[in-house]
Amino acid sequence: MKAKSIKGRTRDEIQIALRQSMNDGFKPTLAIVFLSVSQDRKAVCKVLSDVGIKIFGATTNGEFIDECGRCQWPVCSRMLSWGGR
């Protein structure tokens, strides 16, 4: 199994991050998505499902803060791929 995380503030940022994460041949099959209720859930789900990723999701009680402690992310996704893809 291989795993990668992506994050973004908008549907477009998620789509760009997803494409970049797949540049090396990574083909995720499942995404565990943490999504702020202020985000367009259907649009983010469509980005993932359009490339065949199954979605397991949850809402959050706030935004995610990255390692620097400054940046807040309304969408964070951990993507998994079985079989080394």
C-alpha positions as CSV (number, residue, x, y, z in Angstrom):
1,M,0.0,0.0,0.0
2,K,1.2,3.5,-0.8
3,A,-0.3,6.7,0.7
4,K,-0.1,10.4,0.0
5,S,-1.8,13.4,1.4
6,I,-3.1,16.5,-0.5
7,K,-4.7,19.7,0.8
8,G,-6.3,22.8,-0.6
9,R,-8.6,25.7,-0.1
10,T,-10.8,25.2,-3.2
11,R,-11.9,22.6,-5.6
12,D,-9.4,23.8,-8.1
13,E,-6.5,23.6,-5.6
14,I,-7.6,20.0,-4.8
15,Q,-7.7,19.1,-8.4
16,I,-4.2,20.5,-9.0
17,A,-2.8,18.8,-5.9
18,L,-4.4,15.5,-7.0
19,R,-2.8,15.7,-10.5
20,Q,0.6,16.6,-9.0
21,S,0.4,13.6,-6.6
22,M,-0.3,11.3,-9.5
23,N,2.6,12.5,-11.7
24,D,4.8,9.7,-10.6
25,G,2.3,7.0,-11.5
26,F,0.5,6.9,-8.1
27,K,-3.1,5.7,-8.7
28,P,-5.1,6.2,-5.5
29,T,-8.2,4.0,-5.0
30,L,-9.5,5.4,-1.7
31,A,-9.4,8.8,-0.2
32,I,-10.2,9.6,3.4
33,V,-11.4,13.2,3.2
34,F,-11.7,15.7,6.0
35,L,-13.8,18.6,4.8
36,S,-14.9,21.8,6.4
37,V,-18.7,22.3,6.2
38,S,-18.0,25.6,4.5
39,Q,-16.6,23.8,1.4
40,D,-18.5,22.5,-1.7
41,R,-18.6,18.8,-0.7
42,K,-20.1,17.7,-4.0
43,A,-17.4,19.5,-6.1
44,V,-14.6,18.0,-4.1
45,C,-16.1,14.5,-4.3
46,K,-16.5,14.9,-8.0
47,V,-12.8,15.7,-8.5
48,L,-11.9,12.5,-6.7
49,S,-14.6,10.3,-8.1
50,D,-13.8,11.4,-11.7
51,V,-10.5,9.6,-11.5
52,G,-12.0,6.5,-9.9
53,I,-11.2,7.2,-6.2
54,K,-13.7,5.9,-3.6
55,I,-14.3,8.4,-0.9
56,F,-14.7,8.0,2.9
57,G,-15.4,11.4,4.4
58,A,-15.9,13.4,7.6
59,T,-16.6,17.0,8.4
60,T,-14.5,19.0,10.7
61,N,-15.2,21.4,13.6
62,G,-12.6,23.8,12.1
63,E,-9.8,24.1,9.7
64,F,-6.6,22.0,9.5
65,I,-3.4,23.7,10.5
66,D,-0.2,22.6,8.8
67,E,3.2,21.9,10.3
68,C,4.2,25.6,10.4
69,G,1.1,26.3,12.5
70,R,0.1,29.2,10.3
71,C,-1.7,27.9,7.2
72,Q,-5.3,26.7,7.5
73,W,-6.7,24.2,5.1
74,P,-10.4,23.6,4.7
75,V,-9.9,20.3,2.8
76,C,-7.4,17.6,3.6
77,S,-7.3,14.2,2.0
78,R,-5.2,11.1,2.7
79,M,-5.2,8.9,-0.4
80,L,-4.4,5.2,-0.5
81,S,-3.4,2.8,-3.2
82,W,-3.1,-0.9,-2.9
83,G,-0.8,-3.0,-5.0
84,G,2.0,-0.5,-5.2
85,R,0.4,1.7,-7.8
